[in-house]
Amino acid sequence: MVPDRLSIAEARRLALAAQGFAKAPATIPPGTNDIERVIRRLGLLQLDFVNVLVPAHYLVVYSRLGAYDRQILDRLVYEQGLFTEQWAHEASVVPMEAWPLLRFRRDEFRPYPGSPIMQFRKKAKYLSEVIEIINKKGAITATDLPAVKGPKRKPGDWHRSVARSALEYHFGFGRLAVARRLPNFQRVYDLPERLIHSQQLSKLIQKDDAQRELLLLAAGAFGVATASDLADYYRLPVPEARQRLRELEEHGALRPVRVDGWAEPAYVPATAVIPPGIESCALLSPFDPLVWCRPRTERLFDFHYRIEIYLPEAKR
């Protein structure tokens, strides 16, 4: 059993083990089962296509398994019906079972007011036409939709056409799902009933229950984390996360602990075990769940970093 108070070294070992770094990568080329285990252990793979080296989700798997065939990951995610894309931490690959867990997120989705579709004068008609086209033609990309003139772009804006914005609008509400990605990483959208297992599509999970399950997944993936750390994993409101964590503690699923140097109490899974040592060396993406929660990364590893492409040039 994990003691009530942890040293930083013990907390680090817990965190690294939870993220899959307790074992050395396989010496043989990793296969489908190995990659599936990584995704399920983490609960999700954040998608980011800033492609200086490779897109982030490919590197997350590499960090844990070593060199592998990226096409295996693509086939696993988009062809076998085991995973889907959803807004989770950010845009992410998640197990198919997460679809009903994230229903409340889709129900509460609010489009960005400045997006092209929200500023489009004929928004309602265009959005309806999008669903009609997909219903008749099947899976499509933004380039398959009628082109319309959107709002004038401002300097520094990311490019979002009305068509692309419309698809993302429907995706946010769960009216569309992602069928696959093209070689240029463009999303191909289709109706959820064509992509999501009927059992998961119809499954209803109350918001409180879903939040508890998501926090348990986050705790299992983090190993040791504060309430705000755990809330960040699936982007839950911190006050709501604190209440759900108290409930999980009362049910014995999580245990509160103190970590040396941390101002806030932390939580560990009730079944957690601290490994005696970890000998791993890995190249990490900034979007790797081990380090993406930067306040936790500073507390845990005394490592401060910022992603400079998202900072104004003068602050880099």
Backbone torsions as a table, in degrees:
resi	resn	phi	psi	omega
1	MET	NA	143.3	177.9
2	VAL	-71.1	132.3	179.3
3	PRO	-66.9	166.3	-178.2
4	ASP	-71.6	-20.1	177.5
5	ARG	-129.0	133.6	-176.5
6	LEU	-117.4	142.3	167.5
7	SER	-77.0	164.3	176.6
8	ILE	-60.3	-39.9	179.9
9	ALA	-61.3	-41.2	178.2
10	GLU	-66.9	-41.5	178.5
11	ALA	-62.5	-40.0	178.4
12	ARG	-62.4	-43.5	-179.3
13	ARG	-64.9	-39.9	176.1
14	LEU	-59.9	-45.9	-177.8
15	ALA	-65.1	-44.0	-178.4
16	LEU	-67.6	-39.8	178.6
17	ALA	-64.9	-41.8	-180.0
18	ALA	-61.6	-31.0	-178.7
19	GLN	-87.7	2.0	174.7
20	GLY	92.6	18.1	-178.8
21	PHE	-99.2	7.5	-178.8
22	ALA	-77.5	-19.0	-179.4
23	LYS	-115.0	143.4	176.5
24	ALA	-68.5	148.0	177.3
25	PRO	-58.1	149.9	178.7
26	ALA	-61.6	148.9	-179.9
27	THR	-83.5	-17.9	177.1
28	ILE	-95.7	158.1	178.8
29	PRO	-57.0	125.4	179.7
30	PRO	-61.9	146.5	-179.4
31	GLY	-115.4	-167.1	-175.6
32	THR	-57.6	-45.6	-177.1
33	ASN	-63.6	-38.2	179.0
34	ASP	-63.4	-43.8	-178.5
35	ILE	-68.1	-40.3	177.9
36	GLU	-60.8	-41.7	179.7
37	ARG	-62.4	-37.9	178.9
38	VAL	-62.4	-48.7	-177.5
39	ILE	-63.1	-42.5	-178.3
40	ARG	-69.3	-34.6	176.6
41	ARG	-62.9	-42.5	-178.5
42	LEU	-80.1	-22.1	-178.3
43	GLY	86.9	-21.5	-179.2
44	LEU	-170.2	164.3	168.9
45	LEU	-125.3	117.2	176.9
46	GLN	-70.1	134.8	178.8
47	LEU	-94.9	126.6	171.8
48	ASP	-149.5	127.9	-171.5
49	PHE	-108.1	24.1	167.4
50	VAL	-66.0	107.4	-162.7
51	ASN	-107.5	62.0	175.2
52	VAL	-77.9	-46.8	175.8
53	LEU	-105.5	-75.6	170.5
54	VAL	-145.0	159.0	174.1
55	PRO	-54.5	146.5	-166.8
56	ALA	-55.5	-41.5	-173.7
57	HIS	-66.7	-29.3	175.8
58	TYR	-67.3	-37.9	-177.6
59	LEU	-72.3	-34.1	178.2
60	VAL	-58.4	-43.7	178.8
61	VAL	-68.7	-41.4	178.3
62	TYR	-59.4	-39.4	-178.0
63	SER	-59.2	-27.3	-176.6
64	ARG	-102.3	-25.2	-174.9
65	LEU	-115.4	-16.4	-171.5
66	GLY	83.9	-166.4	-175.2
67	ALA	-60.8	134.0	179.2
68	TYR	-149.2	167.7	179.2
69	ASP	-83.1	112.6	-177.0
70	ARG	-62.9	-25.5	178.1
71	GLN	-65.1	-28.3	176.8
72	ILE	-63.1	-43.0	177.8
73	LEU	-62.2	-44.4	180.0
74	ASP	-60.7	-45.0	-179.8
75	ARG	-66.0	-40.7	179.8
76	LEU	-60.8	-44.5	-174.4
77	VAL	-74.7	-39.6	-169.0
78	TYR	-111.2	-4.7	-175.2
79	GLU	-122.4	-14.1	-172.4
80	GLN	-106.3	-0.8	176.7
81	GLY	71.5	16.9	-178.8
82	LEU	-97.7	-21.0	-175.8
83	PHE	-136.1	162.8	176.1
84	THR	-149.7	172.4	175.6
85	GLU	-100.0	142.0	176.4
86	GLN	-155.0	162.5	167.3
87	TRP	-75.8	114.5	-177.9
88	ALA	-126.9	-90.2	167.8
89	HIS	-73.8	-62.9	162.3
90	GLU	-127.6	-151.2	172.8
91	ALA	-60.1	124.9	-169.9
92	SER	-145.9	156.3	164.6
93	VAL	-87.3	129.8	179.7
94	VAL	-133.6	155.6	172.9
95	PRO	-58.9	150.3	-178.9
96	MET	-55.9	-30.2	-178.8
97	GLU	-66.9	-14.5	178.9
98	ALA	-78.7	-14.6	-179.3
99	TRP	-55.0	-52.9	178.0
100	PRO	-69.5	-27.9	178.3
101	LEU	-65.5	-27.9	-177.2
102	LEU	-101.3	12.6	179.1
103	ARG	-58.9	-42.9	-179.2
104	PHE	-61.4	-33.0	177.6
105	ARG	-64.9	-42.4	178.6
106	ARG	-67.6	-39.0	179.3
107	ASP	-63.7	-31.1	-177.1
108	GLU	-97.6	5.6	-177.2
109	PHE	-60.1	133.5	176.4
110	ARG	-127.7	114.0	-179.5
111	PRO	-61.8	149.9	176.4
112	TYR	-64.1	123.2	-175.9
113	PRO	-57.3	-27.3	-177.8
114	GLY	-87.9	2.2	-179.1
115	SER	-68.6	151.9	-176.2
116	PRO	-56.1	-38.8	-177.5
117	ILE	-68.4	-32.5	-179.5
118	MET	-72.6	-21.6	179.3
119	GLN	-98.4	-0.4	-177.3
120	PHE	-80.3	128.1	-172.9
121	ARG	-64.0	-34.6	-178.8
122	LYS	-104.2	42.6	-173.6
123	LYS	-56.8	-52.7	-174.1
124	ALA	-59.4	-44.6	-179.0
125	LYS	-65.7	-43.4	-178.4
126	TYR	-65.9	-43.2	179.6
127	LEU	-62.0	-38.8	177.7
128	SER	-65.8	-40.6	178.7
129	GLU	-63.3	-36.2	179.4
130	VAL	-59.1	-47.5	-179.8
131	ILE	-65.1	-39.4	178.9
132	GLU	-62.4	-42.8	-179.9
133	ILE	-62.4	-46.1	-179.0
134	ILE	-67.2	-37.2	178.6
135	ASN	-61.5	-36.0	-178.2
136	LYS	-87.2	-43.0	-171.3
137	LYS	-96.7	-19.7	-175.4
138	GLY	93.4	-161.2	-172.9
139	ALA	-59.6	139.2	-177.6
140	ILE	-142.3	166.6	169.9
141	THR	-111.6	176.7	179.3
142	ALA	-61.7	-31.7	-178.6
143	THR	-71.1	-13.0	178.4
144	ASP	-86.2	-5.8	-177.8
145	LEU	-95.2	157.8	177.1
146	PRO	-59.5	130.8	179.5
147	ALA	-79.0	133.3	176.4
148	VAL	-133.0	156.5	-178.3
149	LYS	-78.0	123.6	179.9
150	GLY	-97.4	-175.2	178.7
151	PRO	-66.0	154.2	179.8
152	LYS	-65.8	133.5	-179.5
153	ARG	-74.8	143.7	174.7
154	LYS	-96.1	154.4	178.2
155	PRO	-55.9	132.0	178.8
156	GLY	89.7	-7.9	179.7
157	ASP	-68.5	142.4	167.0
158	TRP	-70.6	144.0	-178.6
159	HIS	-75.4	123.1	174.8
160	ARG	-137.4	110.6	175.2
161	SER	-74.7	164.0	175.5
162	VAL	-60.3	-41.5	-179.2
163	ALA	-61.7	-48.2	179.2
164	ARG	-63.4	-42.1	179.8
165	SER	-63.3	-35.8	178.6
166	ALA	-65.5	-43.0	178.3
167	LEU	-64.0	-41.9	178.9
168	GLU	-66.9	-32.9	175.7
169	TYR	-60.4	-51.7	179.7
170	HIS	-65.6	-36.6	178.0
171	PHE	-62.7	-41.6	-179.6
172	GLY	-61.1	-35.6	179.0
173	PHE	-85.8	-5.2	-179.2
174	GLY	83.3	13.9	178.0
175	ARG	-82.4	-17.0	174.5
176	LEU	-132.8	157.0	174.4
177	ALA	-131.6	167.3	-176.9
178	VAL	-94.0	121.5	-179.9
179	ALA	-82.1	-40.2	-178.1
180	ARG	-171.1	177.6	174.1
181	ARG	-118.4	139.9	174.4
182	LEU	-77.7	166.8	178.6
183	PRO	-55.5	-26.8	177.0
184	ASN	-88.9	11.3	176.3
185	PHE	75.5	5.7	178.4
186	GLN	-67.2	137.8	179.1
187	ARG	-73.4	141.8	170.5
188	VAL	-111.5	121.7	-173.5
189	TYR	-104.6	149.7	173.7
190	ASP	-149.2	173.7	178.5
191	LEU	-69.7	140.9	-177.9
192	PRO	-56.9	-36.4	-177.4
193	GLU	-65.3	-15.6	176.5
194	ARG	-91.0	-11.2	-172.5
195	LEU	-123.7	-33.5	-174.6
196	ILE	-96.8	134.7	178.2
197	HIS	-52.8	137.7	-177.7
198	SER	-58.0	-35.2	179.6
199	GLN	-62.9	-41.2	179.8
200	GLN	-76.8	-32.7	-177.7
201	LEU	-66.7	-36.7	-176.0
202	SER	-94.8	-8.0	-175.5
203	LYS	-71.1	129.0	-179.7
204	LEU	-108.5	122.9	178.0
205	ILE	-124.4	126.1	179.5
206	GLN	-62.9	150.2	-175.2
207	LYS	-55.8	-45.5	-179.2
208	ASP	-61.0	-42.4	179.7
209	ASP	-65.3	-41.7	179.5
210	ALA	-63.6	-42.7	179.8
211	GLN	-63.7	-40.8	177.6
212	ARG	-61.2	-43.0	-179.6
213	GLU	-65.8	-40.8	178.7
214	LEU	-65.4	-38.6	177.8
215	LEU	-68.2	-35.4	174.6
216	LEU	-64.2	-41.5	176.9
217	LEU	-62.5	-42.6	179.4
218	ALA	-63.8	-42.7	179.8
219	ALA	-63.5	-39.8	177.6
220	GLY	-65.6	-34.6	-179.1
221	ALA	-80.0	-30.4	-179.2
222	PHE	-87.9	-31.9	-179.2
223	GLY	85.7	-52.8	175.7
224	VAL	-150.0	131.1	-173.9
225	ALA	-166.2	153.2	175.6
226	THR	-80.1	173.0	178.5
227	ALA	-59.5	-43.1	-179.4
228	SER	-68.5	-35.0	175.5
229	ASP	-61.0	-48.0	-176.6
230	LEU	-66.5	-38.6	177.7
231	ALA	-62.0	-35.4	-177.5
232	ASP	-67.5	-27.1	-173.8
233	TYR	-58.9	-44.6	177.3
234	TYR	-115.1	20.6	176.5
235	ARG	55.4	50.8	176.3
236	LEU	-92.6	148.0	174.6
237	PRO	-60.3	132.6	-174.6
238	VAL	-60.5	-43.7	178.5
239	PRO	-59.1	-40.7	178.6
240	GLU	-68.0	-39.4	179.2
241	ALA	-62.5	-40.2	-179.9
242	ARG	-60.8	-41.7	178.8
243	GLN	-64.9	-44.6	179.3
244	ARG	-64.1	-36.1	179.5
245	LEU	-67.2	-38.1	175.3
246	ARG	-60.8	-39.4	179.3
247	GLU	-67.0	-41.2	177.6
248	LEU	-65.7	-35.8	176.1
249	GLU	-65.4	-43.1	179.8
250	GLU	-62.2	-33.1	179.7
251	HIS	-85.3	-1.7	176.9
252	GLY	80.7	11.5	-179.7
253	ALA	-80.7	-30.1	178.8
254	LEU	-127.8	153.2	177.0
255	ARG	-122.4	135.5	174.6
256	PRO	-79.0	141.5	177.2
257	VAL	-140.4	163.9	172.5
258	ARG	-108.4	138.9	176.6
259	VAL	-115.0	131.3	-179.0
260	ASP	-53.2	126.1	177.0
261	GLY	89.8	-9.0	179.5
262	TRP	-92.6	132.5	-179.7
263	ALA	-73.2	-35.8	-178.1
264	GLU	-97.0	151.8	171.5
265	PRO	-66.8	157.6	179.4
266	ALA	-120.3	171.4	178.1
267	TYR	-124.9	146.6	172.6
268	VAL	-131.6	149.7	173.7
269	PRO	-59.7	146.1	-176.9
270	ALA	-60.2	-27.5	-176.9
271	THR	-96.9	7.6	-175.4
272	ALA	-64.3	145.5	177.2
273	VAL	-132.8	133.0	179.6
274	ILE	-83.5	121.0	177.2
275	PRO	-68.9	148.5	-178.6
276	PRO	-66.5	-24.7	179.7
277	GLY	-171.8	158.2	178.0
278	ILE	-136.8	128.7	179.0
279	GLU	-124.1	82.4	-179.4
280	SER	-131.0	150.5	175.1
281	CYS	-137.6	123.7	-175.0
282	ALA	-147.0	147.5	172.1
283	LEU	-85.3	126.8	-176.1
284	LEU	-110.8	144.6	168.9
285	SER	-79.9	149.7	172.7
286	PRO	-60.1	-19.3	-179.5
287	PHE	-99.5	17.2	175.0
288	ASP	-75.2	134.4	-178.1
289	PRO	-61.1	-20.5	176.4
290	LEU	-62.2	-32.2	-172.9
291	VAL	-126.1	-0.1	-172.5
292	TRP	-69.1	-27.0	175.7
293	CYS	-85.3	92.3	-168.0
294	ARG	-65.2	-36.2	174.2
295	PRO	-60.0	-38.9	177.9
296	ARG	-67.9	-39.7	179.3
297	THR	-61.0	-39.2	177.9
298	GLU	-66.8	-42.8	-179.9
299	ARG	-67.3	-37.9	-172.1
300	LEU	-84.1	-40.9	-173.5
301	PHE	-118.8	1.2	-177.1
302	ASP	54.8	43.4	-175.7
303	PHE	-125.3	118.4	-179.4
304	HIS	-107.5	126.4	176.0
305	TYR	-148.4	159.4	174.8
306	ARG	-136.6	149.3	177.2
307	ILE	-90.3	103.0	-165.7
308	GLU	-71.0	-21.4	179.0
309	ILE	-65.8	-17.8	179.0
310	TYR	-97.4	5.4	177.3
311	LEU	-106.2	148.3	172.4
312	PRO	-56.5	145.7	-173.0
313	GLU	-53.5	-38.3	-177.3
314	ALA	-66.3	-20.1	-177.6
315	LYS	-98.2	0.8	-177.0
316	ARG	-77.4	NA	NA
